[in-house]
């Protein structure tokens, strides 16, 4: 019996040592991405204008990197907070740790070269070599045309500087180890011609990371293969309510299979109507995390291209319960 206990203790000890060696290896060898490129982005009016369009209406970088006012429908940006960061995403919202959106105004990125910003946006690796939690969808940005990334860099360099010290993000164990292995080198592509509407729409859909929110995920937060765009991903609020993304596949009953192009575009553009006012939303009531006001500023030709691409998406039957109120709410 004593011999059996001794052997068991050796096995446990060996497993612990191997585990420690594995953790040490991951900490030392990862993230594995190429060094930041040596580049200088030309901050020209054209680049800044294109970057402003992308960051505010397509990739919506300013969505997370500003303070959103969720006392109004869809959480519009609070005036005076553009790019200052500070939004907190924690365990109460279903995240494996506490993560903060960084300050992306010049006051927050002054220690980054343009090349380091490019690597950060497209691989999720900071100028200190740390891996970011993929709350920022860098895997999608890494597939974009580098010229579009340069435009975004040019734009954020021109934001009004806001002094706002943001706390460091901290992932829970073992995610703090796993996330080091997530970043990969970017695989950029040339932006398709607008005349190829479906290909261009697919490009924009990737840039907007639509699939990330509109796909259910497993317990580790990884989107379920084969369920892309079928909706149902849960987003918990600190008040205990849960909102779920819509099915945007071509299913005619619980997707958007019977939507016309006009209806699709109008669903976004209604928020720019001068007669529309965002309704007030009390805590515990239904709200949308989708930044409708920001996406409403997308060009009609771009929205039509996204619609054309989504028309090619296979229909998936997934009836989504859009909202669950907090426990105990009437």
Rosetta silent file (secondary structure, phi, psi, omega in degrees, C-alpha in Angstrom):
SEQUENCE: XXXXXXXXXXXXXXXXXXXXXXXXXXXXXXXXXXXXXXXXXXXXXXXXXXXXXXXXXXXXXXXXXXXXXXXXXXXXXXXXXXXXXXXXXXXXXXXXXXXXXXXXXXXXXXXXXXXXXXXXXXXXXXXXXXXXXXXXXXXXXXXXXXXXXXXXXXXXXXXXXXXXXXXXXXXXXXXXXXXXXXXXXXXXXXXXXXXXXXXXXXXXXXXXXXXXXXXXXXXXXXXXXXXXXXXXXXXXXXXXXXXXXXXXXXXXXXXXXXXXXXXXXXXXXXXXXXXXXXXXXXXXXXXXXXXXXXXXXXXXXXXXXXXXXXXXXXXXXXXXXXXXXXXXXX
SCORE:     score description
SCORE:     0.000 S_00000001
   1 L     0.000  -44.854  179.459    0.000    0.000    0.000 S_00000001
   2 H   -61.486  -38.464  179.943    2.800    2.397    0.922 S_00000001
   3 H   -64.627  -39.553  179.246    4.530    1.600   -2.373 S_00000001
   4 H   -64.137  -41.904  178.783    1.317    2.378   -4.286 S_00000001
   5 H   -63.776  -39.886 -179.889    0.958    5.706   -2.481 S_00000001
   6 H   -64.238  -43.697  179.050    4.596    6.508   -3.239 S_00000001
   7 H   -63.250  -42.312  179.329    4.142    5.744   -6.948 S_00000001
   8 H   -61.941  -41.504  178.978    0.985    7.855   -7.024 S_00000001
   9 H   -63.438  -39.894  177.433    2.825   10.749   -5.360 S_00000001
  10 H   -62.590  -42.058  179.918    5.605   10.500   -7.948 S_00000001
  11 H   -62.451  -45.274  178.867    3.042   10.602  -10.763 S_00000001
  12 H   -61.494  -44.671 -179.998    1.341   13.658   -9.299 S_00000001
  13 H   -61.451  -41.248  179.622    4.706   15.338   -8.809 S_00000001
  14 H   -63.820  -42.868  178.904    5.724   14.550  -12.383 S_00000001
  15 H   -62.875  -39.235  178.856    2.477   15.969  -13.745 S_00000001
  16 H   -64.448  -43.756  179.607    2.950   19.149  -11.721 S_00000001
  17 H   -63.378  -44.695  178.801    6.515   19.563  -12.986 S_00000001
  18 H   -62.283  -38.830  178.037    5.431   18.956  -16.594 S_00000001
  19 H   -63.709  -42.335  178.889    2.635   21.455  -16.155 S_00000001
  20 H   -65.489  -38.525  177.601    5.028   24.071  -14.810 S_00000001
  21 H   -64.336  -41.858  178.541    7.424   23.413  -17.689 S_00000001
  22 H   -62.107  -43.826  178.915    4.554   23.812  -20.161 S_00000001
  23 H   -63.663  -42.518  179.062    3.471   27.104  -18.593 S_00000001
  24 H   -62.100  -39.704  179.555    7.065   28.361  -18.603 S_00000001
  25 H   -64.128  -46.069  179.860    7.419   27.416  -22.276 S_00000001
  26 H   -61.506  -43.119  179.935    4.210   29.231  -23.260 S_00000001
  27 H   -62.789  -34.327 -177.061    5.263   32.306  -21.294 S_00000001
  28 H   -83.412  -41.586 -170.239    8.671   32.300  -22.973 S_00000001
  29 H   -92.668  -16.748 -175.627    7.784   31.300  -26.556 S_00000001
  30 L  -119.310  156.265    1.180    4.443   33.037  -27.101 S_00000001
  31 L   -74.798  146.233 -178.659    2.926   35.065  -28.616 S_00000001
  32 L  -101.598   91.755  174.631    4.555   33.976  -31.888 S_00000001
  33 L  -136.987  161.822  179.276    4.147   36.794  -34.399 S_00000001
  34 L   -67.009  154.755  176.210    6.503   38.692  -36.639 S_00000001
  35 L   -59.301  157.898  177.817    8.165   41.868  -35.324 S_00000001
  36 L   -60.946  136.214 -179.370    6.318   45.129  -35.880 S_00000001
  37 L   -68.602  153.935  176.007    6.940   46.423  -39.414 S_00000001
  38 L   -88.733  101.097 -178.277    9.025   49.526  -39.982 S_00000001
  39 L  -148.148  154.446  175.272    6.506   51.938  -41.460 S_00000001
  40 L  -127.813  119.209 -178.221    5.364   55.523  -41.299 S_00000001
  41 L   -84.376  129.714  177.458    1.738   56.262  -42.135 S_00000001
  42 L   -75.381  116.038 -178.684    1.098   59.417  -44.117 S_00000001
  43 L   -86.864   71.392  179.890   -1.497   61.420  -42.203 S_00000001
  44 L   -91.278  158.678  178.863   -3.086   62.901  -45.303 S_00000001
  45 H   -56.382  -38.485 -179.741   -6.639   64.300  -45.437 S_00000001
  46 H   -65.409  -43.340  179.326   -7.754   61.381  -47.636 S_00000001
  47 H   -63.999  -45.073 -178.544   -6.342   58.794  -45.240 S_00000001
  48 H   -62.525  -41.477 -179.869   -7.855   60.489  -42.205 S_00000001
  49 H   -64.380  -44.612  178.807  -11.260   60.760  -43.886 S_00000001
  50 H   -65.730  -40.936  179.069  -11.265   57.098  -44.916 S_00000001
  51 H   -64.012  -38.741  178.024  -10.020   56.077  -41.464 S_00000001
  52 H   -63.147  -41.152  178.818  -12.753   58.109  -39.781 S_00000001
  53 H   -63.019  -47.796 -178.929  -15.350   56.355  -41.920 S_00000001
  54 H   -64.114  -50.100 -173.383  -13.997   52.907  -41.118 S_00000001
  55 H   -68.801  -25.693 -178.658  -13.424   53.466  -37.392 S_00000001
  56 H   -98.812  -23.218 -171.113  -16.818   55.094  -36.836 S_00000001
  57 H  -131.409   -9.866 -179.629  -19.082   53.192  -39.216 S_00000001
  58 L  -121.711  -70.015  177.164  -17.536   49.863  -40.335 S_00000001
  59 L   -75.746  -17.399  179.982  -14.957   48.447  -37.924 S_00000001
  60 L    42.341   50.091  175.716  -16.487   50.742  -35.267 S_00000001
  61 H   -53.986  -38.221 -176.022  -13.293   50.903  -33.205 S_00000001
  62 H   -71.177  -10.520  176.924  -14.787   53.811  -31.283 S_00000001
  63 H   -56.967  -55.948 -178.705  -17.633   51.555  -30.137 S_00000001
  64 H   -84.708  -28.233 -172.796  -15.566   49.940  -27.378 S_00000001
  65 L   -91.477   22.705  172.925  -12.923   52.638  -27.055 S_00000001
  66 L  -136.915  176.017  176.928  -15.354   55.346  -25.912 S_00000001
  67 L   -94.099  119.765 -179.696  -17.932   55.594  -23.130 S_00000001
  68 E   -95.794  140.801 -177.738  -21.341   54.399  -24.328 S_00000001
  69 E   -97.684   94.894 -177.346  -24.531   55.704  -22.776 S_00000001
  70 L   -84.605   12.400  167.917  -26.772   52.691  -22.250 S_00000001
  71 L   -79.672   -6.831  174.496  -29.515   54.816  -20.744 S_00000001
  72 E  -118.462  155.270 -178.396  -30.400   55.255  -24.439 S_00000001
  73 L   -59.567  132.258  177.903  -31.190   52.565  -26.984 S_00000001
  74 L    71.019    6.878  172.833  -28.076   50.951  -28.513 S_00000001
  75 L    59.874   63.137  177.901  -25.694   52.860  -26.256 S_00000001
  76 E   -63.825  160.365 -178.468  -24.606   55.890  -28.301 S_00000001
  77 E   -69.539  134.012  175.560  -21.216   57.411  -27.518 S_00000001
  78 L   -70.538  124.558 -179.456  -21.172   59.919  -24.672 S_00000001
  79 L   -53.031  139.506  178.206  -20.013   63.272  -26.082 S_00000001
  80 L    87.492    2.648 -177.835  -16.449   64.163  -25.144 S_00000001
  81 L  -116.725    9.838 -173.278  -15.293   60.555  -24.642 S_00000001
  82 L   -57.698  112.425  175.203  -14.340   59.586  -28.220 S_00000001
  83 L    84.662   -0.575 -173.235  -11.445   57.135  -28.026 S_00000001
  84 L   -75.817  -14.874  178.802  -10.661   57.620  -24.340 S_00000001
  85 L    71.671 -168.523  176.341  -11.260   53.965  -23.447 S_00000001
  86 L   105.689  -15.532  178.138  -12.005   52.691  -19.986 S_00000001
  87 L   -59.858  137.814 -175.274  -15.059   50.509  -20.634 S_00000001
  88 E  -106.087  135.552  176.786  -14.905   47.435  -18.395 S_00000001
  89 E  -127.550  114.326 -172.159  -15.774   43.897  -19.490 S_00000001
  90 L  -133.375 -167.239 -175.721  -15.723   41.389  -16.631 S_00000001
  91 H   -62.259  -30.064  178.420  -17.034   38.107  -15.244 S_00000001
  92 H   -65.418  -17.184  179.355  -20.503   39.591  -14.689 S_00000001
  93 H  -106.524    9.144  176.862  -20.709   39.924  -18.478 S_00000001
  94 L    90.727   12.068 -179.179  -19.448   36.400  -19.120 S_00000001
  95 L   -95.161  147.333 -178.498  -15.767   37.214  -19.696 S_00000001
  96 L   -84.689   59.213 -178.905  -12.914   35.125  -18.205 S_00000001
  97 E   147.400 -165.564  177.540  -11.311   38.013  -16.399 S_00000001
  98 E  -120.486  118.816 -175.183  -11.452   41.792  -16.225 S_00000001
  99 E  -125.562  141.092 -179.172  -10.682   43.597  -19.462 S_00000001
 100 E  -121.889  139.063  173.108  -10.571   47.299  -20.251 S_00000001
 101 L   -73.449  131.971 -175.063  -10.776   49.083  -23.597 S_00000001
 102 L   -78.314  160.057  173.849   -7.604   51.106  -24.030 S_00000001
 103 L   -76.104  114.064 -178.769   -7.246   54.823  -24.617 S_00000001
 104 L  -106.589   13.452  171.146   -6.666   55.154  -28.376 S_00000001
 105 L   -76.795  166.749  178.197   -6.402   58.928  -28.482 S_00000001
 106 H   -53.670  -26.542  178.042   -2.890   60.362  -29.004 S_00000001
 107 H   -69.006  -23.039 -177.310   -2.631   60.648  -25.214 S_00000001
 108 H  -101.338  -17.814 -175.979   -2.943   56.875  -24.929 S_00000001
 109 H  -119.682   19.199 -175.562   -0.904   55.665  -27.916 S_00000001
 110 L   -65.057  -22.149 -179.306    1.969   58.149  -27.902 S_00000001
 111 L   -92.033    8.489  178.848    4.472   55.394  -27.098 S_00000001
 112 L  -103.839  134.486  168.523    3.459   53.337  -30.156 S_00000001
 113 L   -78.324  166.808  176.878    5.118   53.584  -33.546 S_00000001
 114 H   -61.822  -38.505  178.438    2.894   53.228  -36.596 S_00000001
 115 H   -64.348  -38.620  178.875    4.334   49.757  -37.161 S_00000001
 116 H   -68.824  -35.869  175.490    3.559   48.750  -33.582 S_00000001
 117 H   -65.704  -40.751  178.753   -0.008   50.010  -33.969 S_00000001
 118 H   -60.302  -46.077  179.573   -0.335   48.031  -37.187 S_00000001
 119 H   -65.770  -39.603  179.587    0.821   44.853  -35.458 S_00000001
 120 H   -60.404  -47.321 -176.650   -1.433   45.516  -32.469 S_00000001
 121 H   -68.252  -34.054 -172.807   -4.534   46.002  -34.624 S_00000001
 122 H  -100.228  -12.925  178.536   -3.868   43.015  -36.887 S_00000001
 123 H  -129.486  -17.255 -179.003   -2.385   40.466  -34.445 S_00000001
 124 L    81.251   21.324  179.432   -3.352   41.585  -30.947 S_00000001
 125 E  -111.994  127.725 -176.010    0.225   41.905  -29.686 S_00000001
 126 L   -77.223  174.531  178.247    1.231   45.064  -27.851 S_00000001
 127 L   -71.299   -9.562  174.210    4.484   46.979  -28.184 S_00000001
 128 L   -96.960    2.528  179.024    5.594   45.189  -25.004 S_00000001
 129 L    82.225   15.826  178.456    4.977   41.797  -26.593 S_00000001
 130 L   -90.980  145.327  177.823    1.858   41.006  -24.569 S_00000001
 131 E   -87.310  131.689  176.552   -1.100   39.194  -26.106 S_00000001
 132 L   -86.102  147.382  171.600   -4.438   40.954  -25.903 S_00000001
 133 L   -65.827  136.422 -173.554   -7.646   39.110  -25.128 S_00000001
 134 L   -73.861   35.037  168.583   -9.533   38.905  -28.453 S_00000001
 135 L   -62.860  -39.416  168.037  -12.327   41.149  -27.240 S_00000001
 136 L   -80.263  123.364 -172.469  -10.904   43.394  -29.932 S_00000001
 137 L   -76.759   62.059 -175.778  -11.476   41.302  -33.075 S_00000001
 138 H   -65.267  -24.316  178.646   -7.904   41.535  -34.329 S_00000001
 139 H   -63.627  -31.295  177.976   -8.188   38.199  -36.143 S_00000001
 140 H   -80.238  -41.079  178.403  -10.665   39.864  -38.515 S_00000001
 141 H   -63.027  -29.789  179.307   -8.690   43.078  -38.847 S_00000001
 142 L   -68.427  -11.117  178.287   -5.670   40.963  -39.765 S_00000001
 143 L   -99.189    0.432 -177.308   -7.507   39.892  -42.925 S_00000001
 144 L   -82.719  164.913  174.278   -8.140   43.438  -44.094 S_00000001
 145 L   -65.494  127.625  179.792   -6.295   45.382  -46.767 S_00000001
 146 H   -52.260  -32.221 -179.710   -3.254   47.012  -45.080 S_00000001
 147 H   -61.106  -37.181  177.863   -4.233   50.311  -46.688 S_00000001
 148 H   -67.807  -37.088  176.911   -7.446   50.340  -44.657 S_00000001
 149 H   -66.051  -41.261  176.912   -5.474   49.680  -41.465 S_00000001
 150 H   -58.881  -40.390  179.875   -3.119   52.536  -42.357 S_00000001
 151 H   -62.542  -41.721  179.286   -6.172   54.781  -42.769 S_00000001
 152 H   -64.051  -41.948  177.834   -7.442   53.845  -39.308 S_00000001
 153 H   -60.972  -44.329  178.618   -4.015   54.573  -37.817 S_00000001
 154 H   -59.263  -41.423 -178.450   -3.948   57.962  -39.532 S_00000001
 155 H   -66.226  -49.734 -176.077   -7.380   58.767  -38.133 S_00000001
 156 H   -68.015  -22.340  174.469   -6.754   57.839  -34.502 S_00000001
 157 H   -66.557  -20.586 -177.031   -3.532   59.855  -34.586 S_00000001
 158 L  -100.904    0.913  178.908   -5.737   62.920  -35.187 S_00000001
 159 L   -63.512  154.245  174.698   -8.250   62.319  -32.389 S_00000001
 160 L   -64.097  122.980 -179.712   -8.516   64.921  -29.656 S_00000001
 161 L   -63.047  133.145  176.813   -6.057   63.815  -26.949 S_00000001
 162 L  -128.105  120.143  177.111   -7.832   62.789  -23.733 S_00000001
 163 L   -75.956  109.459 -179.666   -5.849   62.057  -20.599 S_00000001
 164 L  -149.844  104.356 -178.848   -7.474   58.927  -19.215 S_00000001
 165 L   -77.355  118.442 -176.761   -5.420   56.328  -17.380 S_00000001
 166 L  -102.088  132.859  178.722   -6.927   52.915  -18.067 S_00000001
 167 L   -61.838  158.023  176.435   -6.274   49.958  -15.700 S_00000001
 168 L   -74.223  142.007  175.799   -4.442   46.901  -16.997 S_00000001
 169 L   -76.156  148.004  179.474   -6.586   44.000  -18.130 S_00000001
 170 E  -138.145  117.771  177.615   -6.257   40.722  -16.211 S_00000001
 171 E   -86.440  148.038  176.003   -7.416   37.345  -17.501 S_00000001
 172 L   -74.291  156.131  173.078   -8.397   34.557  -15.125 S_00000001
 173 L   -74.473  138.659    3.074   -6.352   31.339  -14.954 S_00000001
 174 L   -94.259    9.300 -178.049   -5.923   29.379  -17.200 S_00000001
 175 H   -61.630  -31.966  179.813   -7.072   31.870  -19.847 S_00000001
 176 H   -61.633  -24.354  175.935   -4.142   34.124  -18.948 S_00000001
 177 H   -88.066  -45.605 -176.071   -1.877   31.349  -20.253 S_00000001
 178 H   -61.483  -40.441 -173.301   -4.033   30.244  -23.190 S_00000001
 179 H   -64.365  -20.654  176.641   -4.506   33.729  -24.629 S_00000001
 180 H   -64.197  -25.115 -177.365   -0.749   34.004  -25.243 S_00000001
 181 H   -90.552   -4.178 -174.004   -1.147   31.319  -27.921 S_00000001
 182 L   -77.043  -45.680 -176.898   -4.053   33.022  -29.738 S_00000001
 183 L   -58.060  138.058  176.623   -2.316   35.779  -31.757 S_00000001
 184 L  -131.593  159.311  176.237   -1.220   34.774  -35.246 S_00000001
 185 L   -59.968  144.578  178.559    0.488   36.664  -38.031 S_00000001
 186 L   -64.095  150.012  175.122   -1.883   38.729  -40.124 S_00000001
 187 L  -124.568   70.808 -173.589   -3.051   37.349  -43.461 S_00000001
 188 L   -65.812  159.427  178.700   -3.966   40.574  -45.274 S_00000001
 189 L  -135.746  160.350  172.953   -5.819   40.721  -48.566 S_00000001
 190 L   -77.894  137.820  178.950   -6.386   43.292  -51.263 S_00000001
 191 L   -65.234  126.224 -179.815   -9.734   45.027  -50.959 S_00000001
 192 L   -63.768  156.262  175.546  -12.041   43.701  -53.718 S_00000001
 193 L   -66.467  144.828 -179.873  -13.395   46.058  -56.323 S_00000001
 194 L   -64.211  -23.181  178.943  -16.803   47.504  -55.508 S_00000001
 195 L   -67.491  -25.209  173.559  -18.034   46.195  -58.847 S_00000001
 196 L   -90.602   79.992 -167.420  -17.660   42.674  -57.422 S_00000001
 197 H   -59.092  -41.515 -178.084  -20.478   43.341  -54.978 S_00000001
 198 H   -67.484  -45.601  179.395  -20.532   39.962  -53.217 S_00000001
 199 H   -64.273  -40.869  178.984  -16.755   39.842  -52.706 S_00000001
 200 H   -66.534  -39.046  177.127  -16.730   43.455  -51.539 S_00000001
 201 H   -65.003  -37.862  176.373  -19.631   42.741  -49.190 S_00000001
 202 H   -63.683  -39.769  177.972  -17.786   39.757  -47.757 S_00000001
 203 H   -61.030  -46.457 -179.324  -14.769   41.996  -47.156 S_00000001
 204 H   -67.177  -37.842  178.753  -16.898   44.556  -45.298 S_00000001
 205 H   -62.593  -38.142  174.966  -18.674   41.848  -43.314 S_00000001
 206 H   -67.202  -44.729 -178.761  -15.275   40.611  -42.125 S_00000001
 207 H   -60.716  -35.677  179.338  -14.118   44.154  -41.322 S_00000001
 208 L   -84.091   -4.366  178.058  -17.263   44.692  -39.245 S_00000001
 209 L    55.970   35.805 -176.944  -16.742   41.296  -37.519 S_00000001
 210 H   -56.764  -40.581 -176.222  -20.435   40.500  -38.010 S_00000001
 211 H   -64.132  -29.136 -176.543  -19.893   36.761  -37.628 S_00000001
 212 H   -63.630  -42.757 -179.942  -18.293   37.207  -34.199 S_00000001
 213 H   -86.987  -30.580 -173.491  -21.453   38.551  -32.574 S_00000001
 214 L   -96.270   30.584  176.820  -24.006   36.792  -34.774 S_00000001
 215 E  -137.416  135.532  176.018  -22.792   33.238  -34.095 S_00000001
 216 L   -66.215  155.259 -177.128  -23.318   31.093  -30.975 S_00000001
 217 E  -125.342  162.301  176.101  -20.190   30.148  -29.060 S_00000001
 218 L   -86.183 -173.093 -176.142  -19.027   27.248  -26.913 S_00000001
 219 L   -63.374  -22.296  179.496  -18.086   27.440  -23.237 S_00000001
 220 L   -92.001    2.249  179.046  -14.651   28.806  -24.175 S_00000001
 221 L    83.478   12.732  179.526  -16.150   31.616  -26.250 S_00000001
 222 L   -90.943  131.088 -177.856  -15.166   30.054  -29.596 S_00000001
 223 E   -63.587  143.597 -175.662  -17.755   30.437  -32.355 S_00000001
 224 L   -80.270  117.669  179.295  -19.413   27.164  -33.350 S_00000001
 225 L   -59.585  137.223 -179.343  -18.324   25.967  -36.774 S_00000001
 226 L    88.651   -6.931  179.989  -21.264   25.448  -39.090 S_00000001
 227 L  -115.195   16.207 -175.620  -23.450   27.909  -37.158 S_00000001
 228 L   -56.267  132.987  175.902  -22.007   31.115  -38.596 S_00000001
 229 L    71.779    5.787 -176.382  -24.428   34.067  -38.662 S_00000001
 230 L   -84.458   -0.225  174.561  -27.256   32.045  -37.080 S_00000001
 231 E    75.435 -175.760  176.388  -27.420   34.328  -34.036 S_00000001
 232 L    94.647   -1.510  176.636  -28.089   33.471  -30.429 S_00000001
 233 L   -66.423  135.046 -174.799  -24.805   34.587  -28.912 S_00000001
 234 E   -93.728  138.628  176.042  -25.522   35.767  -25.387 S_00000001
 235 E  -128.112  108.957 -177.181  -24.412   39.105  -23.980 S_00000001
 236 E   -85.740  143.890  175.761  -24.995   39.454  -20.260 S_00000001
 237 L  -104.913  154.892  179.354  -25.460   42.818  -18.572 S_00000001
 238 L   -57.119  -24.034 -179.804  -24.354   43.610  -15.009 S_00000001
 239 L   -79.735   -2.066  177.710  -28.044   43.895  -14.031 S_00000001
 240 L    97.835   -7.020  176.755  -28.531   40.201  -14.853 S_00000001
 241 L   -78.224  158.630 -179.523  -30.412   40.637  -18.125 S_00000001
 242 E  -132.851  128.490  174.247  -29.261   38.826  -21.258 S_00000001
 243 E  -112.675  145.609 -176.742  -29.573   40.005  -24.854 S_00000001
 244 E  -124.467  145.385 -177.606  -28.935   37.688  -27.797 S_00000001
 245 L   -73.005  156.147 -176.975  -27.835   38.432  -31.335 S_00000001
 246 L   -81.961  153.843  171.962  -30.160   37.959  -34.299 S_00000001
 247 L   -78.188  115.915 -179.287  -30.088   35.198  -36.871 S_00000001
 248 L  -114.846   24.071  170.855  -28.918   36.924  -40.069 S_00000001
 249 L   -79.680 -179.774 -176.445  -28.763   33.853  -42.290 S_00000001
 250 L   -86.671   18.694  176.944  -31.189   33.439  -45.173 S_00000001
 251 L   -66.562  128.778 -171.638  -33.656   31.342  -43.174 S_00000001
 252 L   -76.782  -21.305 -176.941  -37.092   32.705  -44.076 S_00000001
 253 L   -93.342  -46.281 -178.337  -38.752   32.023  -40.721 S_00000001
 254 L  -124.331   16.734  173.005  -36.187   33.040  -38.123 S_00000001
 255 L  -120.190 -146.214 -179.779  -33.480   34.708  -40.218 S_00000001
 256 L  -118.549   29.350 -176.903  -33.556   37.482  -42.812 S_00000001
 257 L   -63.750  -22.903 -179.921  -34.357   35.320  -45.821 S_00000001
 258 L  -104.784   12.851  178.292  -37.440   37.354  -46.692 S_00000001
 259 L   -81.299  136.580  172.259  -35.777   40.753  -46.269 S_00000001
 260 L   -85.757  165.630  176.000  -35.463   42.931  -49.345 S_00000001
 261 H   -58.767  -42.179 -179.546  -32.416   45.087  -49.980 S_00000001
 262 H   -61.741  -41.583  179.112  -34.522   48.163  -49.228 S_00000001
 263 H   -65.916  -42.058 -179.378  -35.656   46.738  -45.892 S_00000001
 264 H   -62.113  -50.869 -179.430  -32.101   45.776  -44.940 S_00000001
 265 H   -63.703  -41.798 -179.558  -30.641   49.188  -45.734 S_00000001
 266 H   -63.611  -30.654  178.876  -33.584   50.967  -44.138 S_00000001
 267 H   -60.453  -32.721  177.994  -33.107   49.009  -40.909 S_00000001
 268 H   -85.130  -47.295 -171.146  -29.789   50.816  -40.496 S_00000001
 269 H   -70.069  -16.377 -179.818  -30.595   54.178  -42.021 S_00000001
 270 H   -59.055  -26.981 -177.059  -33.670   54.788  -39.851 S_00000001
 271 H   -77.433   -7.852  174.740  -31.346   55.895  -37.066 S_00000001
 272 H   -97.891   -5.620 -179.750  -30.153   58.836  -39.183 S_00000001
 273 L   -63.129  131.694 -177.126  -33.676   60.093  -39.797 S_00000001
 274 L   -62.401  -21.903 -179.976  -34.027   63.601  -38.381 S_00000001
 275 L   -88.954   -3.106 -177.943  -37.358   62.623  -36.879 S_00000001
 276 L   -94.995  134.694  176.925  -35.968   59.655  -34.973 S_00000001
 277 L  -126.414  130.512 -179.486  -34.902   60.019  -31.359 S_00000001
 278 L   -61.550  126.034  179.579  -33.219   57.234  -29.436 S_00000001
 279 L   -70.590  150.942  174.506  -35.600   56.033  -26.708 S_00000001
 280 E   -75.420  143.471 -178.617  -34.564   56.038  -23.073 S_00000001
 281 L  -127.344  122.403  179.338  -33.965   52.590  -21.602 S_00000001
 282 L   -82.645  155.203  176.799  -34.243   51.878  -17.885 S_00000001
 283 L   -54.624  135.068  179.386  -31.997   49.292  -16.168 S_00000001
 284 L    90.594  -10.473  176.858  -33.380   45.791  -16.705 S_00000001
 285 L   -90.567  162.789  179.871  -35.264   46.725  -19.868 S_00000001
 286 L   -62.501  133.475  172.225  -34.370   45.455  -23.329 S_00000001
 287 L  -141.165  164.151  179.248  -31.484   47.253  -24.956 S_00000001
 288 L  -112.773  134.410  175.712  -29.249   46.458  -27.911 S_00000001
 289 L   -84.376  -12.026  179.515  -25.471   46.301  -27.684 S_00000001
 290 L   -69.289  124.653 -176.526  -25.268   46.689  -31.463 S_00000001
 291 L   -77.070   74.427 -174.359  -24.125   50.266  -32.164 S_00000001
 292 H   -56.882  -40.021 -176.789  -26.927   51.044  -34.605 S_00000001
 293 H   -63.552  -37.327  179.775  -26.202   54.772  -34.727 S_00000001
 294 H   -70.749  -46.959  179.279  -22.607   54.128  -35.778 S_00000001
 295 H   -65.782  -24.498  179.629  -23.495   51.537  -38.418 S_00000001
 296 L   -62.818  -23.594  179.360  -26.218   53.881  -39.685 S_00000001
 297 L   -81.486    1.407  178.189  -23.456   56.105  -41.036 S_00000001
 298 L   -69.753  144.366  179.589  -22.265   53.386  -43.412 S_00000001
 299 L   -62.538  145.277 -179.409  -22.598   54.252  -47.080 S_00000001
 300 H   -59.383  -39.089 -179.554  -25.643   52.790  -48.781 S_00000001
 301 H   -64.324  -30.439  178.026  -23.491   51.099  -51.405 S_00000001
 302 H   -75.207  -41.260  176.209  -21.576   49.370  -48.613 S_00000001
 303 H   -62.774  -39.045  178.553  -24.733   48.239  -46.826 S_00000001
 304 H   -66.048  -34.801  177.439  -26.052   46.930  -50.136 S_00000001
 305 H   -67.549  -40.976  176.708  -22.815   45.008  -50.658 S_00000001
 306 H   -62.110  -43.114  177.323  -23.138   43.410  -47.211 S_00000001
 307 H   -58.923  -44.205 -179.562  -26.722   42.491  -48.049 S_00000001
 308 H   -61.467  -39.660  178.424  -25.567   40.931  -51.327 S_00000001
 309 H   -68.122  -45.605 -178.957  -23.002   38.834  -49.475 S_00000001
 310 H   -61.512  -26.139  176.368  -25.449   37.747  -46.770 S_00000001
 311 L   -64.259  -18.485  179.584  -27.792   36.558  -49.530 S_00000001
 312 L   -92.078   -5.178 -178.350  -25.138   33.909  -50.255 S_00000001
 313 L   -78.845  133.240 -178.615  -25.076   32.649  -46.660 S_00000001
 314 L   -62.452  137.769  177.775  -26.742   29.276  -46.151 S_00000001
 315 L   -68.469  136.436  177.099  -30.007   29.408  -44.180 S_00000001
 316 L  -129.541  127.411  178.777  -29.798   28.004  -40.654 S_00000001
 317 L   -79.829  111.858  177.144  -32.852   27.445  -38.508 S_00000001
 318 L  -152.511   98.497 -179.529  -32.185   29.001  -35.122 S_00000001
 319 L   -79.471  115.929 -172.287  -35.070   30.709  -33.379 S_00000001
 320 L  -100.028  129.563  169.444  -33.511   33.259  -31.030 S_00000001
 321 L   -82.920  108.672 -169.186  -35.054   34.520  -27.804 S_00000001
 322 L   -64.520  -33.427 -169.906  -33.858   38.097  -28.081 S_00000001
 323 E  -150.750  136.559  171.170  -34.005   39.097  -24.414 S_00000001
 324 E  -122.148  118.894 -177.414  -34.219   37.628  -20.943 S_00000001
 325 L   -69.965  166.285  178.148  -34.920   40.134  -18.183 S_00000001
 326 L   -58.454  149.219  178.003  -33.085   40.053  -14.847 S_00000001
 327 L   -57.320  128.441  179.883  -34.145   37.347  -12.449 S_00000001
 328 L    93.529  -10.802  179.774  -37.127   38.562  -10.447 S_00000001
 329 L   -75.370  148.565  179.893  -38.034   41.296  -12.920 S_00000001
 330 L   -78.757    0.000    0.000  -41.657   41.510  -13.927 S_00000001
